[in-house]
Amino acid sequence: MKRDPANTAQAEEAFLTAMAIAQEQMARGFELRAALSSARLYGSTGRSAHAHVLLASALEGLSPTPEFPEIEQAQSLLVALTP
């Protein structure tokens, strides 16, 4: 995205790949981080509904903890994306 901010396809593909690998390895923390990055990208490109679905799924069953601030960040973004 630094090279060509208008072309988000490669970043989107990388985030989705990261999520798939994290799901395969049952690494919920990495899955959430990739989902959070994807949701930010989707939100910035006018796809808030898609971002909301993605984050809601990744957050399912997770509760905020001081050791994992991404959960709170994702919850805040989820609220901001709520129609």
GROMACS elastic network, one bead per residue, 0.5 to 0.9 nm:
[ bonds ]
;  ai    aj funct       b0    kb
    1     4     6  0.52043   500
    1     6     6  0.76065   500
    1     7     6  0.69273   500
    1     8     6  0.64050   500
    1    10     6  0.78867   500
    1    11     6  0.64971   500
    2     5     6  0.58350   500
    3     7     6  0.88618   500
    4     7     6  0.55571   500
    4     8     6  0.78847   500
    5     8     6  0.65463   500
    7    10     6  0.72318   500
    7    11     6  0.82460   500
    8    11     6  0.53350   500
    8    12     6  0.60701   500
    8    13     6  0.86046   500
    8    41     6  0.78730   500
    8    45     6  0.87329   500
    9    12     6  0.50795   500
    9    13     6  0.61008   500
    9    14     6  0.86010   500
   10    13     6  0.50765   500
   10    14     6  0.61519   500
   10    15     6  0.86559   500
   11    14     6  0.50619   500
   11    15     6  0.61750   500
   11    16     6  0.85961   500
   11    38     6  0.83050   500
   11    41     6  0.83881   500
   12    15     6  0.52149   500
   12    16     6  0.61849   500
   12    17     6  0.85495   500
   12    37     6  0.89180   500
   12    38     6  0.64582   500
   12    41     6  0.75061   500
   12    42     6  0.84928   500
   13    16     6  0.51903   500
   13    17     6  0.60819   500
   13    18     6  0.85643   500
   14    17     6  0.50753   500
   14    18     6  0.61149   500
   14    19     6  0.86282   500
   14    34     6  0.88476   500
   15    18     6  0.50290   500
   15    19     6  0.62043   500
   15    20     6  0.86734   500
   15    34     6  0.53936   500
   15    35     6  0.71894   500
   15    37     6  0.69813   500
   15    38     6  0.58879   500
   16    19     6  0.50300   500
   16    20     6  0.61963   500
   16    21     6  0.86649   500
   16    34     6  0.72981   500
   16    35     6  0.78246   500
   16    38     6  0.74417   500
   17    20     6  0.50919   500
   17    21     6  0.62025   500
   17    22     6  0.85379   500
   17    34     6  0.87843   500
   18    21     6  0.52164   500
   18    22     6  0.60900   500
   18    23     6  0.85643   500
   18    30     6  0.78194   500
   18    31     6  0.71173   500
   18    34     6  0.61112   500
   18    35     6  0.87590   500
   19    22     6  0.50779   500
   19    23     6  0.60742   500
   19    24     6  0.85280   500
   19    30     6  0.72995   500
   19    32     6  0.77528   500
   19    33     6  0.83502   500
   19    34     6  0.55609   500
   19    35     6  0.66311   500
   20    23     6  0.51063   500
   20    24     6  0.61275   500
   20    25     6  0.86288   500
   20    31     6  0.76997   500
   21    24     6  0.50084   500
   21    25     6  0.61837   500
   21    26     6  0.84079   500
   21    27     6  0.84250   500
   21    30     6  0.89826   500
   21    31     6  0.80711   500
   22    25     6  0.50827   500
   22    26     6  0.58234   500
   22    28     6  0.66932   500
   22    29     6  0.81417   500
   22    30     6  0.58006   500
   22    31     6  0.50251   500
   22    32     6  0.87911   500
   22    34     6  0.85770   500
   23    27     6  0.61489   500
   23    28     6  0.69234   500
   23    30     6  0.85484   500
   23    31     6  0.63048   500
   24    27     6  0.77491   500
   25    28     6  0.85663   500
   26    29     6  0.88903   500
   26    30     6  0.89701   500
   26    31     6  0.82874   500
   27    30     6  0.56034   500
   27    31     6  0.62200   500
   27    32     6  0.87709   500
   28    32     6  0.60753   500
   28    33     6  0.86075   500
   28    58     6  0.78082   500
   28    59     6  0.89598   500
   28    62     6  0.89026   500
   29    32     6  0.51899   500
   29    33     6  0.63047   500
   29    34     6  0.87508   500
   29    68     6  0.80437   500
   29    70     6  0.83985   500
   29    71     6  0.87389   500
   30    33     6  0.50246   500
   30    34     6  0.61983   500
   30    35     6  0.84760   500
   31    34     6  0.52542   500
   31    35     6  0.60747   500
   31    36     6  0.85416   500
   31    58     6  0.68676   500
   32    36     6  0.59336   500
   32    37     6  0.85331   500
   32    55     6  0.76542   500
   32    58     6  0.54874   500
   32    59     6  0.69249   500
   32    70     6  0.75067   500
   32    71     6  0.75997   500
   32    74     6  0.79645   500
   33    36     6  0.50711   500
   33    37     6  0.62827   500
   33    38     6  0.85947   500
   33    70     6  0.68332   500
   33    71     6  0.87348   500
   33    74     6  0.86302   500
   34    37     6  0.51332   500
   34    38     6  0.61060   500
   34    39     6  0.85240   500
   35    39     6  0.59364   500
   35    40     6  0.85073   500
   35    51     6  0.83225   500
   35    54     6  0.64018   500
   35    55     6  0.60072   500
   35    57     6  0.89694   500
   35    58     6  0.65610   500
   35    74     6  0.85953   500
   36    39     6  0.50546   500
   36    40     6  0.61904   500
   36    41     6  0.86159   500
   36    51     6  0.84925   500
   36    54     6  0.84109   500
   36    55     6  0.65792   500
   36    58     6  0.85442   500
   36    70     6  0.79102   500
   36    73     6  0.81564   500
   36    74     6  0.60047   500
   36    77     6  0.83492   500
   37    40     6  0.51841   500
   37    41     6  0.62863   500
   37    42     6  0.86683   500
   38    41     6  0.50426   500
   38    42     6  0.60766   500
   38    43     6  0.84751   500
   38    51     6  0.71140   500
   38    54     6  0.80943   500
   38    55     6  0.86964   500
   39    43     6  0.59119   500
   39    44     6  0.84477   500
   39    47     6  0.85438   500
   39    48     6  0.76351   500
   39    50     6  0.76537   500
   39    52     6  0.71243   500
   39    53     6  0.89323   500
   39    54     6  0.68245   500
   39    55     6  0.66186   500
   39    74     6  0.87525   500
   39    77     6  0.82823   500
   39    78     6  0.87891   500
   40    43     6  0.50853   500
   40    44     6  0.61623   500
   40    45     6  0.86962   500
   40    48     6  0.87729   500
   40    51     6  0.73099   500
   40    77     6  0.81553   500
   41    44     6  0.51814   500
   41    45     6  0.63569   500
   41    46     6  0.88806   500
   41    47     6  0.84619   500
   41    51     6  0.81633   500
   42    45     6  0.51526   500
   42    46     6  0.63135   500
   42    48     6  0.60537   500
   42    49     6  0.85462   500
   42    50     6  0.69253   500
   42    51     6  0.55194   500
   43    46     6  0.53556   500
   43    47     6  0.53216   500
   43    49     6  0.82394   500
   43    50     6  0.82827   500
   43    51     6  0.62181   500
   43    52     6  0.87082   500
   43    81     6  0.76828   500
   44    47     6  0.74391   500
   44    48     6  0.80077   500
   45    48     6  0.80291   500
   46    49     6  0.85468   500
   47    50     6  0.54907   500
   47    51     6  0.63597   500
   47    52     6  0.87926   500
   48    52     6  0.60466   500
   48    53     6  0.87145   500
   48    81     6  0.58544   500
   48    82     6  0.81880   500
   48    83     6  0.85461   500
   49    52     6  0.50703   500
   49    53     6  0.64196   500
   49    54     6  0.87077   500
   49    81     6  0.72297   500
   49    82     6  0.78827   500
   49    83     6  0.78469   500
   50    53     6  0.52752   500
   50    54     6  0.62187   500
   50    55     6  0.86790   500
   51    54     6  0.51317   500
   51    55     6  0.61305   500
   51    56     6  0.84935   500
   51    78     6  0.80688   500
   51    81     6  0.74960   500
   52    55     6  0.53103   500
   52    56     6  0.60146   500
   52    57     6  0.85609   500
   52    77     6  0.83641   500
   52    78     6  0.58045   500
   52    79     6  0.85878   500
   52    81     6  0.59208   500
   52    82     6  0.68471   500
   53    56     6  0.52140   500
   53    57     6  0.62073   500
   53    58     6  0.86786   500
   53    78     6  0.88376   500
   54    57     6  0.53740   500
   54    58     6  0.63201   500
   54    59     6  0.87364   500
   55    58     6  0.50360   500
   55    59     6  0.59960   500
   55    60     6  0.85321   500
   55    74     6  0.67627   500
   55    75     6  0.80419   500
   55    77     6  0.83890   500
   55    78     6  0.65002   500
   56    59     6  0.52301   500
   56    60     6  0.62252   500
   56    74     6  0.87016   500
   56    75     6  0.83440   500
   56    78     6  0.70591   500
   57    60     6  0.53563   500
   58    61     6  0.85272   500
   58    62     6  0.83879   500
   58    74     6  0.89803   500
   59    62     6  0.54339   500
   59    63     6  0.80729   500
   59    71     6  0.71577   500
   59    74     6  0.75212   500
   59    75     6  0.76469   500
   60    63     6  0.87230   500
   62    71     6  0.72637   500
   63    71     6  0.69691   500
   63    72     6  0.82994   500
   64    67     6  0.85388   500
   64    68     6  0.69345   500
   64    69     6  0.69770   500
   64    70     6  0.81941   500
   64    71     6  0.53154   500
   64    72     6  0.56046   500
   64    75     6  0.86985   500
   65    68     6  0.53810   500
   65    69     6  0.65645   500
   65    71     6  0.74732   500
   65    72     6  0.79847   500
   66    69     6  0.58814   500
   68    71     6  0.61941   500
   68    72     6  0.80163   500
   69    72     6  0.54485   500
   69    73     6  0.63935   500
   69    74     6  0.87055   500
   70    74     6  0.59188   500
   70    75     6  0.84308   500
   71    74     6  0.51313   500
   71    75     6  0.61461   500
   71    76     6  0.86136   500
   72    75     6  0.50087   500
   72    76     6  0.61129   500
   72    77     6  0.85546   500
   73    76     6  0.51583   500
   73    77     6  0.62002   500
   73    78     6  0.85221   500
   74    77     6  0.50644   500
   74    78     6  0.59802   500
   74    79     6  0.86460   500
   75    79     6  0.62859   500
   75    80     6  0.86570   500
   76    79     6  0.52037   500
   76    80     6  0.62994   500
   76    81     6  0.87075   500
   77    81     6  0.61304   500
   77    82     6  0.86626   500
   78    81     6  0.50951   500
   78    82     6  0.62548   500
   79    82     6  0.52015   500
   79    83     6  0.87628   500
   80    83     6  0.82788   500
